């Protein structure tokens, strides 16, 4: 029913990828892990292929021209007030939960319902889920069902009413292959209790779980897949706790001596909605520890005996479809890891779960991730008891901020944000990409703003930054083609046989596109962005460009006032949603021989005032060859560093890169230096003019004197 939900209830987003993430404690960049993950996948598929030639691992999807679905944006997004009002109008009693409304399921016979409020309605999106029958759908689906029941004189509906949506033959075959593959992997794996003691200890050492007992591994159903030396982490779901999927986890040591974990899920990650350990939670349990990884969950469970579950994709995403399974808990302790990224994710997820019941384990030297804390013999009871409430007041004292300040001082590199791999000079100046900031980007018309910013966003997306593109100027097909070319770093037109390989890897990126095109209303765009942040945990939104949202506003209002309103709305969204917004703005018309400045941004000064970062793509036009480009950072609110560095455009791959050192001299500038240099240049010009004037006045006198000597007066 998830497919039905996307088609009817989601915002105006085209999902390009469903991310498959690495372990949250060691998240290497995509360049470093692409070959490793590819080798791991090939090794797993090769072993499975020997047993069954028709497994999903060997299946390659055929290219279809109509594969891209366009999702319609709801005219008026549903609110919790609307949902409550509608339920009351139908005389349906409900419980007001933390993130969902609970009602008796209409898909269960009245005699079996009793007082079981097993149908959950998401307060934010209206999406519903019946835990008894696993029927799910959009708010519109539920309304249709409630309207049909009295008309047909029915007191309940059969689950197949919504489960029986039509599937294509390809979808049916793929689903069946995935189910067979899950069963094949599970049957081919071995419990740790059946392994020789020395082999079991060697595997535990490899995954750094030496202190996890075989009894704990058996209780969670963890097994070993011998051919690839991978842990098999099962997904038990549904009322009967049947096997729904598996996650294969492999370990690899890095150059720094740490361990990086590579993951592969069956079914594919876009339909893998598992809370690892949920089948062990009792109906009467009221407290749970939410972790970012399965190994952490087992450590918490063994050390404390408390119910503990793990998110399916680490700290990068908490799918709303999982919220109903967490409604029974009065207290949720989020212990997602021991770094700044996990701490930020904890604060974001607590908003979805309900601030009143959430407490957060603050990262620090004495509170590492659960698995590391377990290996170090830390007191789990003390750590969980010292977690801080997620709910906060409007005014805080330094005593409440003291630990946060110390955490930023101790983790300066992580606080600076995600580093760019393709643009080290941009990292040198801005230090990194941070959540909650607003970046304004401008450049001359035709200089390659969209191409450049798409590569900058792609660089971050390849490192796990969930990205939403709002391209109002060019359509999504062209934009996706540009980004795919930048991803492959070659002209795929000349290598069509490689298209499937690069497209499959490109699909793994957490990348989404809005389907807006042309002039749009700011409210519709913001609603879509808010929906995307809730549904897909978007961390970075790119708006290309501001001018396409000004034509839909009131024409009687001054255009600069409209622009100020739009910029203020994006500023507020970035702060409240803890999401980075990159806003592309065209510059005002300047002379061709003049470089753009901060004052060149179209409109009033509000854009540069509200922005945390201001980037300018400079282009020096040349007559004999293409213009020379450079990127100038004119504002950096994080630490004040500004500067400029040259760029070389590679047409075959549509990428920008910094030139080889020595070809162009890198320089770091600021406004004070620019003014001093300008004054010195002006003074030198004045001196040169005076010298020339002095020479021209002296020259006639010299000629006159020579003439007088040659022809003395008589």
N, C-alpha and C positions, 0 to 999 in steps of 0.2 A: 504494500500500500504506500510505501515510501515514494514510489514513482508517481502515484496519483497525487500525493501531497505536493510534490515538486511542480506538477503540471497545473495544479489549481490554486495552491495557496502561497507559493513562494513569491518573493519580489522579483524585480526585473533583472534577473541575473542568468547568465549562461555559464554553466559550470564546465570549465575546460579540464579540470583535474580534480582528482580525489587524492589527497596527499597520503603517502606512506612514509612515516617518519622513523628516524633513528632514535636511539635511546637519548633521553633528555639531558643526561649528564655529560655526554660526549657527542656533540652535534657538529661533526666536521662539515666543511663546505661541500657542495655538490660535486665539484671537480674531483675531490679526493675520494669520494665514496662511490662515484658512478661505476668505475671499473670493479671495485670490490663487490658492490651489490650485483653488478652484472655477472661476475664470476660465481657468486653465491647462488644466484637464480639459475645460471646455466648448470651448475653442479647438481642442484636439487632436481632440476628438470631432467637432467641426463639420467639420474638414478631412477626417478619415477617413470621415465619413459621406457626403461627396460621392463617395468612391470605392467604398464598399461599405456598403449600408444595413443589413447584417446583422452588423456588427462588435459586439464586446463592449461598446464604449463607448456604443452606443445601446441596449443591452439593459437592461431594468429587471426585477429579480427580482420575481415575484409573491409576495404575502404568504401564508404558510401557517401555519396554527395549530399544526401539529406540527413546526415547523422547529427547535425547541429540543430538542437531544438530551441525555439524561441519561447520564452516564458512570459506570460502576460502579467503586468503589474496590477495588483488589486486597486480598484478605484478608491476605496476608503479603507485603510488598514483597520483591523478589528482591535477593539480595546477591551480590557477586562470588565469595564462598566457595561459595554454592549452585551458581552457574553452573559453576565449576571442578569441583566434586564430580560434577555431572551429566555433564559432558563426559568425565571420567575413567571414569565407570561405563559409558559407551558406547564406550570405547577410542578416543576422538577426540583426536588430538594438537592442541595449540594453542600459540600464542605469546602471552606476557603483554606487551601493549603499554602505551602511556602512559595512554590512556583507554579502550581497547577490547581485547578478546581476539580473536586472529586464528585462524581455522580454514580448512581447505580447503572450498571452496564445494560444497554438496550439490546445487546447481542447474546444475553443469557436469559434463559427461561425464568419467569418471576419466582417460581418455586425454589430455584437454586440461588437466587440473589441474596435473600435474607437481608442482612445489614451490610453487605459487602459492597463498598463504593469502589469498584475496580476500574472505572473508566475515568481517565485523567485528561483534562483539557488544559493545554498550555496557556497561561495568562497573557503571554506576549503575542503569540502567533495564532492561537486558536486550534493548533494541531492537537488531535486526540489520539489516545492509545487505550485499548482495552487489554489489561494484563491477563485476563482469563482466556481470551480467544485470540490475542495478538492482532486484532483488527485495528488498523490505524488509518488516519486520513486527515483531511483539512477540515476547518470549521464549516466550510460550505457543504462538505460531505455529510457532516453530522446534522446540519440543519435540514438537508434533504431527507435524511432518514427519519428525523423527528416529525417532519411534515407528512411523510408517507404513512407512518404507522397509524394515526387516527383515521386517515382517509380509507385505508384498507381494513380497518377494524382489527389491527394486530397489536399485541402487547409486547412483542419482541421481534427482532429480525434475525434471520439466519446469518452467520458470519460470512457465508459465500457471497452475500449481496455486495460487499465491498472487496472481498478477497478475490473475487472472480473476474478481475479485469483482464482484458485480452492481452496476450503476449505474442510477440512474433516467434516464428519457428527458431530463429537464431537465439533469441533470449531464453526460450525453453531449453534448448540444447546446452547453452552455456550454463544455466542454473543446474541442470542435471549433471553436467561434467564436474562442476564445483562440488556438488554433494558427493559424487563418487570419489573425487580427489580427497575430500575431507576424511571420508571413511577409510580410504586406502592408506593415507598417512597415519591415521590413528591406529589402524590394525598393524602397520609395519613398525610402529614405535614400541619401545619397551619401558615398563615401569622401572624406577630406580631400585626397587626392592628385588628385581630379578637380575640386576647387573652384578658382576663380581665386585667385591668391595674395593679393590685397587682401581678398577676402571671407573666406578662411581665416584671415588674420591678425586680422580684425575679430572673428570668432567666438572665436578663442583669447583675445583681449583681454577679451571679455565674460565668459569662464569662468576668467580668470586663469591660463591655461595657455600663455602666450606662449612659454615656454622648452621646452614639450613638442614634440618634433619630429614631423613628419608620419610618419616611419618608425615611431616608437613608437605613434602613434595607429593606424597600419595594422596593426602587429603585434598589438595588442589588439583590433582589429576595430571601433574606434570610428568612427561615422559621424555625419553631420549630417542632421537631418530639417528641411528648409527651411521648410515651412509654419508651424511653431511655433518655429523657431530653437532646436531642442533637440538636445542630444547623445544619440545612440543608443548605449547601452552594452550589448553583447550578453552573453547567458548561453550558453556552450558547455558541454555536459555529456554524460555517458554515455561508453561505450567508444569510440564513433566521433566524439566531440566535435561532435555535431550541435547546431544552434540550438534551445535550449529556451525561451528567453524574452528579453525586452529590458527595459531600464530607460530611460525618457525623463527627461532632466535639463535643466531650464530654469534660467536665472540671472536674478536681479533685484537691483538695487541698493537698499539701504536708506537711511533718513534719515541714519544715522551714517556713511555712505560705504562700508560693507562690502558684501559680496555674499552674498545668501541663495540657497540652491539648493532648488528644488522638484522632487520626484520622483514618478513614476508608473510602476508596473510592470505588465507583461503577461507571464504570468498575474498574478492578484491576489496581493497581498503574502503572504497566508496559505499560498500554495503556491509562493512564489518563494524557492528555496533555492540561491543562487548564490554561488560563491566566484570573484569576477571575477579573471581572469588564471590560473585553475587549468589551463586547456588548454595553457598555455605551460610548465608545470612538467614537467621530465623525471623519468623513473622513478628515476634515480640521484641526484637532488637531495636533500640532507640538511639544508639550511638554508632558511628562508623568513622573510620579513618580513610580518606580518599588520597591515593597516591598516584604518581605519574608513571609507574612501571610495575610489571608483574612481580619482579624480584623484590621490590620494595614492599609490596603487599604481603608477600610470604614472610618477610622479616618482621613486619609489624605484628602479624598474626601470631607468629611463634613467640615473640618477645613479650606481648601484652595479653594475648588471648582475646583482644577486641576484634569485632568484625571489621574487615578491611577489604576494599575493592580498588582496582586500578583502571585508569582511563585507557581506552583503546589506542589513542594516538599521542600519548604523552601529554606534555604541557601545552601542546599547540592547539588543542581543540577539545571542547566538551559539547558533543552533539545534543541538541535539545531533545531528541527522541529518547535519550537516556534519563532525563529528569524525573519521569514518573517512578522509576525504580529507586530513586533516592528520597521520595516523599515521606516514607515511613519514619525517617530518622529525625529526632528532635535536635540532635547535635551532630554536625559534620565537621570533622577536623581535617583541614587540607594541609597535607605534608607532601608537597609535590617535588621537593628536591632541596638542594642546599646552595643554590645560586640565585642571582638577581632575577634571571629570566623566569625561574619557577615562582619566585615571590610575586612578580607582576602577574603571572598567570593565576595565582591563588586569589589575588584581589579581583581580577576580572571574573573568574568562575564563581566567586562568592556572591556576585550580583545576580547571576542566574539562579543560584541555589537558594537565595534569600539571606540577606545580611544578618537577620536576627538570630539564626541558628548556626552560623558558620564561625569557626575560629581558625586562625592561620598560624602555622609554625614558621616563625621568622628564621631565615637562613643565617648562618653564622659559623664561627669556628667551632662552637660547642654544639651546634645543631646541623650536622651535615645531612645528606639524604639518608633515608631509613636503612638501606643496605649497608652503607659505610658506617653508620652509627651502630648497627648491630655487630659488625666486625670489630669495631673499636670498644665494644662493651659499654656503650652509653646507657644511661638510665632512661628508658623509653617513657616510663610513667611520669617522670619529672618533665621531660620535653613536651609531652602532650598536655600536661597540666599547665605548663607555662605558656601555652599558645594564647595569642591575643584575639579578642573578639573582632570580627570583620566590621560590625556596625560602628560608626564613628559619629561624633558630634561636629557641629559647625566650627567650634573653636577648640584648638588643642594647645597644649603647653609644650615647652621644649623637652620636658621630661618624657612626654609621649613620643617626641620626634628623635630623642637622643640616640636610640638604637639604629634608627633609619639613617641618621647622619653618619654614624660610625660605620654602618654597612656600606654606604657610598664611598667613604674614605678608604675602606679596606678593599673594595672591589671597584676601583676606578676604571679598569679596563672594561668590565661588564656594564657598568653604568653608562659608559660612552655609547653603547649600542652595538648593533650588528655592523661589522666591517665590510667594506666593498672589496671584492677580490680582483675585479677587473680595473678598478680605479684607485690604486694605492694613494695617489696624490689627493683625491677627494677625502679618503680616510685620514690622511695626514692633517688636513685642515679642519674638517667637521668632526673628526674622531669616530663617527659612527652614525647609524640610523637609529633614532630613538622614538619610542611611542609617545603619543600625546603632543607632538610638535606639528607646526604648520610650516611647510616649505613653499615659497613662491619662486617659480622658475620662469624666466623670460628670455627672449632672443629674437633677432631679426626674422622677418618672414622668409621662409624658404631656407633657413640656416640648418634645419634638421633637429628642431626641438623635440618633436614626437619620437623620432628615431633614437635620439640620445637618451631621453628620459625612459624610453621602453627598455633600453639596455641596462640603465641604472636600476630600474625596478626588477628586471629579470635577474640581475646579479643577486639582489636581496632575496627574491623568490626562490632561487636555487639553494639558498641557505635556510629555507624553512619559514620565511616571512610570508604569511598568508596575505595575498594581494588581490585587490579589486580594481579593475580598470574601468573608468568612465570616459570613453572616447566619443565625443560628440561631433568631431571634425571628420574622422575617417571611420569607415565601418569596421566591424570586428574581424571580418575575414581578412582584410588587408593588414590589420594590426597583428592578428595571430600569425600571419605569414611572415611579417617582419620579425616578430619575436622568435618564431621557429628558426628562421635563417640565422638570427643572432645566437640562438641556442646551439645550433649545429655548426656555426662559424664557417659556412660554405654555401654555395649556390645549389640548393636542392633541385632547381630546374635542370641542372646538368647531371644530377645523381638521383634520379627518381627511384632507383632500386633501393636506396637507403632511407626513403621517406618513412616507411613503417617503423624502422628502428628508432629514428629520431622522434617520430610522432608518439610512439609508445613511451619513450622516456620523458617527452614533454608533457604527456598526460599526468605524470606523477607529480608535477609541480602543483602547489596549492594556489592556483591561478584562476580567477573568475573575471567575467566581463559583464558590465551592464549592457542591455540591449537598446539603450537610448541612442538616438542619432538626431542631429540637428538641434534646434532651439528647444529647451526644456524648462519646466517650472522648478524652482529651487526646492520647493516643498516635496515634490515627487522624488527628486534626487536624494534629498536628505532621508526621506522615509526608506528608500531602497538601501542606502548606506547603513542606516540603523538596523535594518533587517539583516543585512549581510554580516554585520558585526555580531549579532545575536546568533545567527544560524551557523556561520562558518568561522567565527572568531577571527575576522579580518584584522590585520595589523597595519596595513598600508593601503590607502586609497589614492588613486591618481585621477585628477579631473582635468581633461583636455578639451576645451579650455573654458575660462571664466566667461568670455564674451557670449558663448552660446546659451548662457542662462539669464542673460539680461534682456533678451527680446521678448520673453514671456511675461515680464512684469508690467505694472501699470505704466502706460506711456505718459501719463500726466505728471509722474514723479520724475524729479531730476535724475539723470542716468548715473551721476556720481553717487547720489544718495542710495540708489538701488545697488550699486557695486559695493558700497560700504556695508549695506545690510547683508549681502551675500557673503562677503569676506568674514563679517562678524559671526554669521551662522556656521561657517566652516571652522572658525577658530573655536567656537563653543563646542562643536561636535568633536573636534580633535581632543580637547581637554576632557570632556565628560565621558567619552568612549574609550579613552586611552588608546587612540588610533592615530597613526601618522597620516596626515593629509598633504599631498603634493599638488599644488594648484598652478596650472600653466596659465599665464596671462600674456597677451600680446603687448609689445611696447608701443608707445606713441611714436609718431613719425619723427625720425631724426635724419640729419644729413648723412649721406653714405660714408663720408670720411670721418665721422665722429663715432667714438666708442659709446656703448650704452652705459648708463649709470643707474643707480638706484632710483633716481628721480625720473628715469625714462619709462618706468612701469606705468601703463595706462591707468588713468583715473587719479584719485586723490592719494594722499600719503598714507591712508589707512592700511593699504596692502603691505607696505614695508614696515609699518608700525606693529601690526598684529603678527607678522611672520616671525618665526624663530630663526629661519634660514632664508636667505635670498641668494639665488644662483642666477647668473647671467651667462648665456652662451654668446660669446663675442665672435664676430666674423669680420676679418679684414679682407675686403674685396680686392682682388688682383685682376689685372687685365689679361695677362698671358696664361694664367692657370687658375684652378679653383681657389676660392678664398681660404685663408688660413684661419682655423678655428681655435678657440681657447675657452676654458670655463673659468669664470671669475666668481668667487664667493665674496659677496660684499657685506653679508651679515651672518653672524654666528652667535646666537644668544647663549649657547652652552658654555663656551670658554672665551669667546671674543676673537679667536683667530680668523683672519681673512687672508685671501691670496688668490693667485691666478696660475693656471698651468695650461700648456698647449695640448691640443688634441689632433690626432691624425685619423681621418675617416678612411676606412677600408671598404670599398664599394662592394666587393664580392661577398662579404659577410655582413654588410650593413652595420659594422661595429666601429666604435671609437676606441682609441688607445692612446696612451701617453707616448710621445716619440722617444727614441733612444736618447739617453743623456748625452749632451754635447751637440746634438742637432739643433736643439733650441735650449736656451737658457731659462730655467725655471726661476721665477721671481715671486716673492711674497710682498704684497703691498697692503697699505692701509691708507685711509683718507688723509692723515696728517702727512705721510710721506709723499702722497700724490700732490698735495698742495705745495709742499716745499720744493719738490722737483719742478712743478709748474712755474713757481716764482723764480727759481734759478734759471730755467730755460728762458723765461721772459727777460730777465736781467741780462743774460748773455746776448739775446737778440738785440736789446737796446744798445749794448756796448758795440756790437758789430755795426749797427746802423750809424752810431756816432763816429766810429773809425772811418767808415766809408765816406761819410759827409765831410770829415776833416780832410781826407785825401783829395776829394773833388775840389775843395776850396783852395788847397795848397797847390794843386797842379797848374792852374793858370798863372799864378805868381811866378812859379819856377820857369815857365815858358817865357814870360815877360822879361825876367832877369837875363836869360840866355840871349834873347833878342837884343837887349840893350848892350850886352858885351860885344856881340858881333857887329852891331851898328851903333857905335858911340855917337853922341850928339856933336854936331859941328860947332 
